[in-house]
Amino acid sequence: MGRLLKTLLFALLWASSGVASAADYQLTIAGMTFGPAPAELHVGDVIVWRNDDIFRHTATARDNSFDVDLPPKSEARMTVGRVGTVDFYCRFHRAMTGKLDVRP
């Protein structure tokens, strides 16, 4: 079997194996509120935190697993690293809260 044919066969088998690829999700802050968290979040997915407010915010995990600084009208990317539920808040506006539910 030729090398090219083996490579194509492997690619087809891998693509049909049910292995999910990482996805990008946007979580927007507007009106001093975090938008809804993605419902189907998995390890390896990327959250694009977007701050549409005129105020500086953070997305800070209560378990200290992440702390994303978001100046006004900016965005930042974060790769999800572990399974579990993570509560987060804004360090500058503690009433702003949210929750990520991460699956394997």
Jmol script that loads the backbone (N, CA, C; Angstrom):
load data "model"
ATOM      1  N   MET A   1       0.857  -1.179   0.000  1.00  0.00           N
ATOM      2  CA  MET A   1       0.000   0.000   0.000  1.00  0.00           C
ATOM      3  C   MET A   1       0.895   1.231   0.000  1.00  0.00           C
ATOM      4  N   GLY A   2       0.595   2.184  -0.867  1.00  0.00           N
ATOM      5  CA  GLY A   2       1.414   3.378  -0.968  1.00  0.00           C
ATOM      6  C   GLY A   2       1.270   4.282   0.242  1.00  0.00           C
ATOM      7  N   ARG A   3       2.277   5.090   0.441  1.00  0.00           N
ATOM      8  CA  ARG A   3       2.290   5.994   1.591  1.00  0.00           C
ATOM      9  C   ARG A   3       1.107   6.974   1.554  1.00  0.00           C
ATOM     10  N   LEU A   4       0.816   7.526   0.399  1.00  0.00           N
ATOM     11  CA  LEU A   4      -0.291   8.469   0.265  1.00  0.00           C
ATOM     12  C   LEU A   4      -1.617   7.791   0.600  1.00  0.00           C
ATOM     13  N   LEU A   5      -1.796   6.574   0.122  1.00  0.00           N
ATOM     14  CA  LEU A   5      -3.028   5.841   0.397  1.00  0.00           C
ATOM     15  C   LEU A   5      -3.163   5.547   1.890  1.00  0.00           C
ATOM     16  N   LYS A   6      -2.067   5.183   2.546  1.00  0.00           N
ATOM     17  CA  LYS A   6      -2.086   4.937   3.997  1.00  0.00           C
ATOM     18  C   LYS A   6      -2.454   6.214   4.755  1.00  0.00           C
ATOM     19  N   THR A   7      -1.894   7.333   4.333  1.00  0.00           N
ATOM     20  CA  THR A   7      -2.184   8.609   4.984  1.00  0.00           C
ATOM     21  C   THR A   7      -3.658   8.967   4.831  1.00  0.00           C
ATOM     22  N   LEU A   8      -4.189   8.799   3.622  1.00  0.00           N
ATOM     23  CA  LEU A   8      -5.608   9.094   3.392  1.00  0.00           C
ATOM     24  C   LEU A   8      -6.504   8.165   4.196  1.00  0.00           C
ATOM     25  N   LEU A   9      -6.161   6.887   4.262  1.00  0.00           N
ATOM     26  CA  LEU A   9      -6.943   5.929   5.027  1.00  0.00           C
ATOM     27  C   LEU A   9      -6.942   6.297   6.506  1.00  0.00           C
ATOM     28  N   PHE A  10      -5.782   6.654   7.036  1.00  0.00           N
ATOM     29  CA  PHE A  10      -5.694   7.060   8.440  1.00  0.00           C
ATOM     30  C   PHE A  10      -6.558   8.301   8.694  1.00  0.00           C
ATOM     31  N   ALA A  11      -6.478   9.273   7.790  1.00  0.00           N
ATOM     32  CA  ALA A  11      -7.256  10.509   7.955  1.00  0.00           C
ATOM     33  C   ALA A  11      -8.752  10.210   7.948  1.00  0.00           C
ATOM     34  N   LEU A  12      -9.187   9.342   7.062  1.00  0.00           N
ATOM     35  CA  LEU A  12     -10.603   8.980   7.015  1.00  0.00           C
ATOM     36  C   LEU A  12     -11.040   8.244   8.272  1.00  0.00           C
ATOM     37  N   LEU A  13     -10.226   7.334   8.753  1.00  0.00           N
ATOM     38  CA  LEU A  13     -10.561   6.606   9.977  1.00  0.00           C
ATOM     39  C   LEU A  13     -10.616   7.546  11.174  1.00  0.00           C
ATOM     40  N   TRP A  14      -9.661   8.450  11.278  1.00  0.00           N
ATOM     41  CA  TRP A  14      -9.644   9.390  12.390  1.00  0.00           C
ATOM     42  C   TRP A  14     -10.853  10.309  12.336  1.00  0.00           C
ATOM     43  N   ALA A  15     -11.202  10.807  11.144  1.00  0.00           N
ATOM     44  CA  ALA A  15     -12.332  11.719  11.009  1.00  0.00           C
ATOM     45  C   ALA A  15     -13.652  11.043  11.362  1.00  0.00           C
ATOM     46  N   SER A  16     -13.750   9.759  11.138  1.00  0.00           N
ATOM     47  CA  SER A  16     -15.000   9.056  11.429  1.00  0.00           C
ATOM     48  C   SER A  16     -14.998   8.381  12.792  1.00  0.00           C
ATOM     49  N   SER A  17     -13.952   8.608  13.586  1.00  0.00           N
ATOM     50  CA  SER A  17     -13.818   7.923  14.869  1.00  0.00           C
ATOM     51  C   SER A  17     -14.648   8.554  15.983  1.00  0.00           C
ATOM     52  N   GLY A  18     -15.274   9.686  15.709  1.00  0.00           N
ATOM     53  CA  GLY A  18     -16.073  10.342  16.739  1.00  0.00           C
ATOM     54  C   GLY A  18     -15.255  11.283  17.603  1.00  0.00           C
ATOM     55  N   VAL A  19     -13.987  11.480  17.295  1.00  0.00           N
ATOM     56  CA  VAL A  19     -13.153  12.403  18.046  1.00  0.00           C
ATOM     57  C   VAL A  19     -13.575  13.822  17.679  1.00  0.00           C
ATOM     58  N   ALA A  20     -14.032  14.549  18.644  1.00  0.00           N
ATOM     59  CA  ALA A  20     -14.505  15.911  18.392  1.00  0.00           C
ATOM     60  C   ALA A  20     -13.320  16.859  18.298  1.00  0.00           C
ATOM     61  N   SER A  21     -13.433  17.833  17.434  1.00  0.00           N
ATOM     62  CA  SER A  21     -12.399  18.849  17.349  1.00  0.00           C
ATOM     63  C   SER A  21     -12.797  20.022  18.230  1.00  0.00           C
ATOM     64  N   ALA A  22     -11.807  20.796  18.609  1.00  0.00           N
ATOM     65  CA  ALA A  22     -12.068  21.941  19.474  1.00  0.00           C
ATOM     66  C   ALA A  22     -12.925  22.969  18.751  1.00  0.00           C
ATOM     67  N   ALA A  23     -13.715  23.684  19.516  1.00  0.00           N
ATOM     68  CA  ALA A  23     -14.596  24.716  18.963  1.00  0.00           C
ATOM     69  C   ALA A  23     -14.314  26.040  19.649  1.00  0.00           C
ATOM     70  N   ASP A  24     -14.630  27.125  18.967  1.00  0.00           N
ATOM     71  CA  ASP A  24     -14.534  28.468  19.539  1.00  0.00           C
ATOM     72  C   ASP A  24     -15.929  28.932  19.940  1.00  0.00           C
ATOM     73  N   TYR A  25     -16.023  29.517  21.128  1.00  0.00           N
ATOM     74  CA  TYR A  25     -17.285  30.070  21.619  1.00  0.00           C
ATOM     75  C   TYR A  25     -17.038  31.489  22.085  1.00  0.00           C
ATOM     76  N   GLN A  26     -17.969  32.375  21.801  1.00  0.00           N
ATOM     77  CA  GLN A  26     -17.848  33.756  22.261  1.00  0.00           C
ATOM     78  C   GLN A  26     -18.727  33.974  23.477  1.00  0.00           C
ATOM     79  N   LEU A  27     -18.169  34.601  24.503  1.00  0.00           N
ATOM     80  CA  LEU A  27     -18.914  34.980  25.690  1.00  0.00           C
ATOM     81  C   LEU A  27     -18.766  36.488  25.827  1.00  0.00           C
ATOM     82  N   THR A  28     -19.867  37.195  25.633  1.00  0.00           N
ATOM     83  CA  THR A  28     -19.838  38.655  25.559  1.00  0.00           C
ATOM     84  C   THR A  28     -20.284  39.292  26.871  1.00  0.00           C
ATOM     85  N   ILE A  29     -19.580  40.352  27.240  1.00  0.00           N
ATOM     86  CA  ILE A  29     -19.957  41.180  28.381  1.00  0.00           C
ATOM     87  C   ILE A  29     -20.576  42.453  27.811  1.00  0.00           C
ATOM     88  N   ALA A  30     -21.802  42.740  28.224  1.00  0.00           N
ATOM     89  CA  ALA A  30     -22.487  43.960  27.778  1.00  0.00           C
ATOM     90  C   ALA A  30     -23.464  44.382  28.869  1.00  0.00           C
ATOM     91  N   GLY A  31     -23.554  45.670  29.086  1.00  0.00           N
ATOM     92  CA  GLY A  31     -24.482  46.173  30.101  1.00  0.00           C
ATOM     93  C   GLY A  31     -24.147  45.674  31.493  1.00  0.00           C
ATOM     94  N   MET A  32     -22.854  45.546  31.778  1.00  0.00           N
ATOM     95  CA  MET A  32     -22.374  45.103  33.099  1.00  0.00           C
ATOM     96  C   MET A  32     -22.855  43.688  33.444  1.00  0.00           C
ATOM     97  N   THR A  33     -22.981  42.835  32.419  1.00  0.00           N
ATOM     98  CA  THR A  33     -23.452  41.464  32.612  1.00  0.00           C
ATOM     99  C   THR A  33     -22.696  40.521  31.688  1.00  0.00           C
ATOM    100  N   PHE A  34     -22.342  39.347  32.211  1.00  0.00           N
ATOM    101  CA  PHE A  34     -21.792  38.298  31.361  1.00  0.00           C
ATOM    102  C   PHE A  34     -22.932  37.680  30.563  1.00  0.00           C
ATOM    103  N   GLY A  35     -22.716  37.465  29.279  1.00  0.00           N
ATOM    104  CA  GLY A  35     -23.693  36.752  28.471  1.00  0.00           C
ATOM    105  C   GLY A  35     -23.722  35.286  28.883  1.00  0.00           C
ATOM    106  N   PRO A  36     -24.644  34.513  28.307  1.00  0.00           N
ATOM    107  CA  PRO A  36     -24.747  33.096  28.676  1.00  0.00           C
ATOM    108  C   PRO A  36     -23.495  32.315  28.287  1.00  0.00           C
ATOM    109  N   ALA A  37     -23.126  31.400  29.165  1.00  0.00           N
ATOM    110  CA  ALA A  37     -21.979  30.527  28.900  1.00  0.00           C
ATOM    111  C   ALA A  37     -22.377  29.479  27.872  1.00  0.00           C
ATOM    112  N   PRO A  38     -21.413  28.993  27.091  1.00  0.00           N
ATOM    113  CA  PRO A  38     -21.713  27.941  26.121  1.00  0.00           C
ATOM    114  C   PRO A  38     -22.260  26.693  26.812  1.00  0.00           C
ATOM    115  N   ALA A  39     -23.257  26.076  26.218  1.00  0.00           N
ATOM    116  CA  ALA A  39     -23.889  24.897  26.819  1.00  0.00           C
ATOM    117  C   ALA A  39     -23.067  23.629  26.582  1.00  0.00           C
ATOM    118  N   GLU A  40     -22.369  23.547  25.483  1.00  0.00           N
ATOM    119  CA  GLU A  40     -21.619  22.332  25.122  1.00  0.00           C
ATOM    120  C   GLU A  40     -20.121  22.580  25.175  1.00  0.00           C
ATOM    121  N   LEU A  41     -19.606  22.973  26.300  1.00  0.00           N
ATOM    122  CA  LEU A  41     -18.195  23.310  26.451  1.00  0.00           C
ATOM    123  C   LEU A  41     -17.381  22.074  26.807  1.00  0.00           C
ATOM    124  N   HIS A  42     -16.251  21.868  26.093  1.00  0.00           N
ATOM    125  CA  HIS A  42     -15.399  20.706  26.314  1.00  0.00           C
ATOM    126  C   HIS A  42     -13.944  21.148  26.494  1.00  0.00           C
ATOM    127  N   VAL A  43     -13.162  20.291  27.150  1.00  0.00           N
ATOM    128  CA  VAL A  43     -11.734  20.547  27.298  1.00  0.00           C
ATOM    129  C   VAL A  43     -11.132  20.723  25.906  1.00  0.00           C
ATOM    130  N   GLY A  44     -10.320  21.753  25.745  1.00  0.00           N
ATOM    131  CA  GLY A  44      -9.699  22.055  24.462  1.00  0.00           C
ATOM    132  C   GLY A  44     -10.440  23.115  23.669  1.00  0.00           C
ATOM    133  N   ASP A  45     -11.713  23.373  24.007  1.00  0.00           N
ATOM    134  CA  ASP A  45     -12.446  24.445  23.343  1.00  0.00           C
ATOM    135  C   ASP A  45     -11.852  25.791  23.730  1.00  0.00           C
ATOM    136  N   VAL A  46     -12.139  26.791  22.919  1.00  0.00           N
ATOM    137  CA  VAL A  46     -11.630  28.139  23.161  1.00  0.00           C
ATOM    138  C   VAL A  46     -12.804  29.065  23.440  1.00  0.00           C
ATOM    139  N   ILE A  47     -12.690  29.826  24.527  1.00  0.00           N
ATOM    140  CA  ILE A  47     -13.665  30.872  24.821  1.00  0.00           C
ATOM    141  C   ILE A  47     -13.047  32.192  24.395  1.00  0.00           C
ATOM    142  N   VAL A  48     -13.772  32.925  23.565  1.00  0.00           N
ATOM    143  CA  VAL A  48     -13.363  34.278  23.203  1.00  0.00           C
ATOM    144  C   VAL A  48     -14.193  35.208  24.081  1.00  0.00           C
ATOM    145  N   TRP A  49     -13.541  35.751  25.098  1.00  0.00           N
ATOM    146  CA  TRP A  49     -14.193  36.691  26.013  1.00  0.00           C
ATOM    147  C   TRP A  49     -14.206  38.043  25.315  1.00  0.00           C
ATOM    148  N   ARG A  50     -15.371  38.642  25.179  1.00  0.00           N
ATOM    149  CA  ARG A  50     -15.499  39.922  24.483  1.00  0.00           C
ATOM    150  C   ARG A  50     -16.160  40.934  25.408  1.00  0.00           C
ATOM    151  N   ASN A  51     -15.479  42.057  25.625  1.00  0.00           N
ATOM    152  CA  ASN A  51     -16.000  43.127  26.479  1.00  0.00           C
ATOM    153  C   ASN A  51     -16.537  44.247  25.599  1.00  0.00           C
ATOM    154  N   ASP A  52     -17.856  44.338  25.496  1.00  0.00           N
ATOM    155  CA  ASP A  52     -18.488  45.401  24.716  1.00  0.00           C
ATOM    156  C   ASP A  52     -18.797  46.637  25.560  1.00  0.00           C
ATOM    157  N   ASP A  53     -18.500  46.596  26.850  1.00  0.00           N
ATOM    158  CA  ASP A  53     -18.768  47.727  27.741  1.00  0.00           C
ATOM    159  C   ASP A  53     -17.699  48.805  27.615  1.00  0.00           C
ATOM    160  N   ILE A  54     -17.981  49.960  28.226  1.00  0.00           N
ATOM    161  CA  ILE A  54     -17.004  51.048  28.277  1.00  0.00           C
ATOM    162  C   ILE A  54     -16.145  50.952  29.540  1.00  0.00           C
ATOM    163  N   PHE A  55     -16.398  49.924  30.367  1.00  0.00           N
ATOM    164  CA  PHE A  55     -15.652  49.714  31.606  1.00  0.00           C
ATOM    165  C   PHE A  55     -14.730  48.508  31.476  1.00  0.00           C
ATOM    166  N   ARG A  56     -13.648  48.531  32.221  1.00  0.00           N
ATOM    167  CA  ARG A  56     -12.747  47.385  32.288  1.00  0.00           C
ATOM    168  C   ARG A  56     -13.396  46.284  33.118  1.00  0.00           C
ATOM    169  N   HIS A  57     -13.257  45.031  32.672  1.00  0.00           N
ATOM    170  CA  HIS A  57     -13.774  43.871  33.388  1.00  0.00           C
ATOM    171  C   HIS A  57     -12.724  42.767  33.427  1.00  0.00           C
ATOM    172  N   THR A  58     -13.002  41.759  34.236  1.00  0.00           N
ATOM    173  CA  THR A  58     -12.211  40.529  34.210  1.00  0.00           C
ATOM    174  C   THR A  58     -13.173  39.347  34.180  1.00  0.00           C
ATOM    175  N   ALA A  59     -12.652  38.231  33.763  1.00  0.00           N
ATOM    176  CA  ALA A  59     -13.331  36.946  33.932  1.00  0.00           C
ATOM    177  C   ALA A  59     -12.381  36.145  34.808  1.00  0.00           C
ATOM    178  N   THR A  60     -12.698  36.051  36.084  1.00  0.00           N
ATOM    179  CA  THR A  60     -11.809  35.478  37.082  1.00  0.00           C
ATOM    180  C   THR A  60     -12.458  34.257  37.723  1.00  0.00           C
ATOM    181  N   ALA A  61     -11.781  33.119  37.638  1.00  0.00           N
ATOM    182  CA  ALA A  61     -12.322  31.886  38.223  1.00  0.00           C
ATOM    183  C   ALA A  61     -12.198  31.938  39.739  1.00  0.00           C
ATOM    184  N   ARG A  62     -13.228  31.503  40.423  1.00  0.00           N
ATOM    185  CA  ARG A  62     -13.193  31.454  41.893  1.00  0.00           C
ATOM    186  C   ARG A  62     -12.157  30.457  42.385  1.00  0.00           C
ATOM    187  N   ASP A  63     -11.839  29.436  41.570  1.00  0.00           N
ATOM    188  CA  ASP A  63     -10.819  28.452  41.960  1.00  0.00           C
ATOM    189  C   ASP A  63      -9.425  28.843  41.461  1.00  0.00           C
ATOM    190  N   ASN A  64      -9.294  30.070  40.954  1.00  0.00           N
ATOM    191  CA  ASN A  64      -8.023  30.621  40.468  1.00  0.00           C
ATOM    192  C   ASN A  64      -7.462  29.905  39.234  1.00  0.00           C
ATOM    193  N   SER A  65      -8.289  29.181  38.492  1.00  0.00           N
ATOM    194  CA  SER A  65      -7.793  28.474  37.314  1.00  0.00           C
ATOM    195  C   SER A  65      -7.629  29.388  36.099  1.00  0.00           C
ATOM    196  N   PHE A  66      -8.260  30.558  36.107  1.00  0.00           N
ATOM    197  CA  PHE A  66      -8.036  31.539  35.048  1.00  0.00           C
ATOM    198  C   PHE A  66      -8.380  32.935  35.566  1.00  0.00           C
ATOM    199  N   ASP A  67      -7.778  33.923  34.924  1.00  0.00           N
ATOM    200  CA  ASP A  67      -8.040  35.331  35.236  1.00  0.00           C
ATOM    201  C   ASP A  67      -7.772  36.126  33.957  1.00  0.00           C
ATOM    202  N   VAL A  68      -8.830  36.487  33.259  1.00  0.00           N
ATOM    203  CA  VAL A  68      -8.722  37.162  31.972  1.00  0.00           C
ATOM    204  C   VAL A  68      -9.038  38.639  32.165  1.00  0.00           C
ATOM    205  N   ASP A  69      -8.093  39.507  31.808  1.00  0.00           N
ATOM    206  CA  ASP A  69      -8.267  40.950  31.926  1.00  0.00           C
ATOM    207  C   ASP A  69      -8.829  41.478  30.603  1.00  0.00           C
ATOM    208  N   LEU A  70      -9.901  42.268  30.693  1.00  0.00           N
ATOM    209  CA  LEU A  70     -10.579  42.755  29.489  1.00  0.00           C
ATOM    210  C   LEU A  70     -10.791  44.264  29.553  1.00  0.00           C
ATOM    211  N   PRO A  71      -9.876  45.034  28.981  1.00  0.00           N
ATOM    212  CA  PRO A  71     -10.098  46.472  28.890  1.00  0.00           C
ATOM    213  C   PRO A  71     -11.364  46.754  28.068  1.00  0.00           C
ATOM    214  N   PRO A  72     -11.882  47.976  28.123  1.00  0.00           N
ATOM    215  CA  PRO A  72     -13.082  48.305  27.352  1.00  0.00           C
ATOM    216  C   PRO A  72     -12.894  47.999  25.862  1.00  0.00           C
ATOM    217  N   LYS A  73     -13.958  47.479  25.250  1.00  0.00           N
ATOM    218  CA  LYS A  73     -13.993  47.223  23.804  1.00  0.00           C
ATOM    219  C   LYS A  73     -12.853  46.308  23.350  1.00  0.00           C
ATOM    220  N   SER A  74     -12.587  45.249  24.112  1.00  0.00           N
ATOM    221  CA  SER A  74     -11.509  44.326  23.766  1.00  0.00           C
ATOM    222  C   SER A  74     -12.001  42.889  23.839  1.00  0.00           C
ATOM    223  N   GLU A  75     -11.133  41.975  23.421  1.00  0.00           N
ATOM    224  CA  GLU A  75     -11.429  40.563  23.579  1.00  0.00           C
ATOM    225  C   GLU A  75     -10.141  39.809  23.849  1.00  0.00           C
ATOM    226  N   ALA A  76     -10.296  38.623  24.451  1.00  0.00           N
ATOM    227  CA  ALA A  76      -9.158  37.764  24.765  1.00  0.00           C
ATOM    228  C   ALA A  76      -9.594  36.316  24.601  1.00  0.00           C
ATOM    229  N   ARG A  77      -8.655  35.470  24.223  1.00  0.00           N
ATOM    230  CA  ARG A  77      -8.941  34.053  23.993  1.00  0.00           C
ATOM    231  C   ARG A  77      -8.392  33.227  25.151  1.00  0.00           C
ATOM    232  N   MET A  78      -9.137  32.185  25.518  1.00  0.00           N
ATOM    233  CA  MET A  78      -8.733  31.293  26.600  1.00  0.00           C
ATOM    234  C   MET A  78      -9.099  29.861  26.211  1.00  0.00           C
ATOM    235  N   THR A  79      -8.126  28.956  26.275  1.00  0.00           N
ATOM    236  CA  THR A  79      -8.391  27.548  26.008  1.00  0.00           C
ATOM    237  C   THR A  79      -8.821  26.867  27.295  1.00  0.00           C
ATOM    238  N   VAL A  80      -9.919  26.129  27.238  1.00  0.00           N
ATOM    239  CA  VAL A  80     -10.458  25.437  28.407  1.00  0.00           C
ATOM    240  C   VAL A  80      -9.549  24.246  28.706  1.00  0.00           C
ATOM    241  N   GLY A  81      -9.096  24.159  29.963  1.00  0.00           N
ATOM    242  CA  GLY A  81      -8.072  23.182  30.291  1.00  0.00           C
ATOM    243  C   GLY A  81      -8.482  21.986  31.118  1.00  0.00           C
ATOM    244  N   ARG A  82      -9.661  22.030  31.759  1.00  0.00           N
ATOM    245  CA  ARG A  82     -10.001  20.884  32.595  1.00  0.00           C
ATOM    246  C   ARG A  82     -11.509  20.733  32.764  1.00  0.00           C
ATOM    247  N   VAL A  83     -11.899  19.519  33.110  1.00  0.00           N
ATOM    248  CA  VAL A  83     -13.303  19.158  33.287  1.00  0.00           C
ATOM    249  C   VAL A  83     -13.805  19.679  34.629  1.00  0.00           C
ATOM    250  N   GLY A  84     -15.075  20.069  34.665  1.00  0.00           N
ATOM    251  CA  GLY A  84     -15.700  20.462  35.921  1.00  0.00           C
ATOM    252  C   GLY A  84     -16.495  21.743  35.785  1.00  0.00           C
ATOM    253  N   THR A  85     -17.117  22.129  36.878  1.00  0.00           N
ATOM    254  CA  THR A  85     -17.875  23.368  36.945  1.00  0.00           C
ATOM    255  C   THR A  85     -16.988  24.444  37.560  1.00  0.00           C
ATOM    256  N   VAL A  86     -16.927  25.575  36.901  1.00  0.00           N
ATOM    257  CA  VAL A  86     -16.101  26.687  37.388  1.00  0.00           C
ATOM    258  C   VAL A  86     -16.969  27.937  37.471  1.00  0.00           C
ATOM    259  N   ASP A  87     -17.098  28.478  38.672  1.00  0.00           N
ATOM    260  CA  ASP A  87     -17.777  29.753  38.868  1.00  0.00           C
ATOM    261  C   ASP A  87     -16.768  30.867  38.607  1.00  0.00           C
ATOM    262  N   PHE A  88     -17.225  31.928  37.937  1.00  0.00           N
ATOM    263  CA  PHE A  88     -16.334  33.057  37.671  1.00  0.00           C
ATOM    264  C   PHE A  88     -17.048  34.372  37.965  1.00  0.00           C
ATOM    265  N   TYR A  89     -16.276  35.439  38.059  1.00  0.00           N
ATOM    266  CA  TYR A  89     -16.805  36.766  38.397  1.00  0.00           C
ATOM    267  C   TYR A  89     -15.876  37.831  37.829  1.00  0.00           C
ATOM    268  N   CYS A  90     -16.303  39.081  37.914  1.00  0.00           N
ATOM    269  CA  CYS A  90     -15.459  40.213  37.558  1.00  0.00           C
ATOM    270  C   CYS A  90     -14.851  40.773  38.844  1.00  0.00           C
ATOM    271  N   ARG A  91     -13.532  40.890  38.884  1.00  0.00           N
ATOM    272  CA  ARG A  91     -12.862  41.411  40.085  1.00  0.00           C
ATOM    273  C   ARG A  91     -13.258  42.856  40.387  1.00  0.00           C
ATOM    274  N   PHE A  92     -13.636  43.617  39.368  1.00  0.00           N
ATOM    275  CA  PHE A  92     -13.989  45.021  39.563  1.00  0.00           C
ATOM    276  C   PHE A  92     -15.466  45.213  39.891  1.00  0.00           C
ATOM    277  N   HIS A  93     -16.284  44.257  39.519  1.00  0.00           N
ATOM    278  CA  HIS A  93     -17.735  44.354  39.697  1.00  0.00           C
ATOM    279  C   HIS A  93     -18.232  42.997  40.184  1.00  0.00           C
ATOM    280  N   ARG A  94     -18.113  42.745  41.461  1.00  0.00           N
ATOM    281  CA  ARG A  94     -18.330  41.403  42.029  1.00  0.00           C
ATOM    282  C   ARG A  94     -19.742  40.855  41.864  1.00  0.00           C
ATOM    283  N   ALA A  95     -20.691  41.708  41.511  1.00  0.00           N
ATOM    284  CA  ALA A  95     -22.048  41.221  41.252  1.00  0.00           C
ATOM    285  C   ALA A  95     -22.143  40.549  39.877  1.00  0.00           C
ATOM    286  N   MET A  96     -21.140  40.768  39.040  1.00  0.00           N
ATOM    287  CA  MET A  96     -21.109  40.116  37.733  1.00  0.00           C
ATOM    288  C   MET A  96     -20.552  38.708  37.910  1.00  0.00           C
ATOM    289  N   THR A  97     -21.365  37.711  37.663  1.00  0.00           N
ATOM    290  CA  THR A  97     -20.947  36.326  37.870  1.00  0.00           C
ATOM    291  C   THR A  97     -21.413  35.442  36.716  1.00  0.00           C
ATOM    292  N   GLY A  98     -20.805  34.268  36.648  1.00  0.00           N
ATOM    293  CA  GLY A  98     -21.201  33.275  35.654  1.00  0.00           C
ATOM    294  C   GLY A  98     -20.655  31.907  36.036  1.00  0.00           C
ATOM    295  N   LYS A  99     -20.964  30.923  35.209  1.00  0.00           N
ATOM    296  CA  LYS A  99     -20.535  29.555  35.495  1.00  0.00           C
ATOM    297  C   LYS A  99     -20.240  28.838  34.184  1.00  0.00           C
ATOM    298  N   LEU A 100     -19.118  28.126  34.173  1.00  0.00           N
ATOM    299  CA  LEU A 100     -18.771  27.270  33.037  1.00  0.00           C
ATOM    300  C   LEU A 100     -18.940  25.826  33.471  1.00  0.00           C
ATOM    301  N   ASP A 101     -19.559  25.023  32.630  1.00  0.00           N
ATOM    302  CA  ASP A 101     -19.706  23.597  32.875  1.00  0.00           C
ATOM    303  C   ASP A 101     -18.938  22.880  31.765  1.00  0.00           C
ATOM    304  N   VAL A 102     -17.759  22.354  32.101  1.00  0.00           N
ATOM    305  CA  VAL A 102     -16.859  21.775  31.116  1.00  0.00           C
ATOM    306  C   VAL A 102     -16.911  20.254  31.158  1.00  0.00           C
ATOM    307  N   ARG A 103     -17.124  19.666  30.002  1.00  0.00           N
ATOM    308  CA  ARG A 103     -17.191  18.214  29.851  1.00  0.00           C
ATOM    309  C   ARG A 103     -15.906  17.705  29.231  1.00  0.00           C
ATOM    310  N   PRO A 104     -15.658  16.391  29.350  1.00  0.00           N
ATOM    311  CA  PRO A 104     -14.429  15.837  28.731  1.00  0.00           C
ATOM    312  C   PRO A 104     -14.397  16.015  27.216  1.00  0.00           C
TER     313      PRO A 104
END
end "model"
wireframe off; spacefill off
backbone 0.3
color backbone group
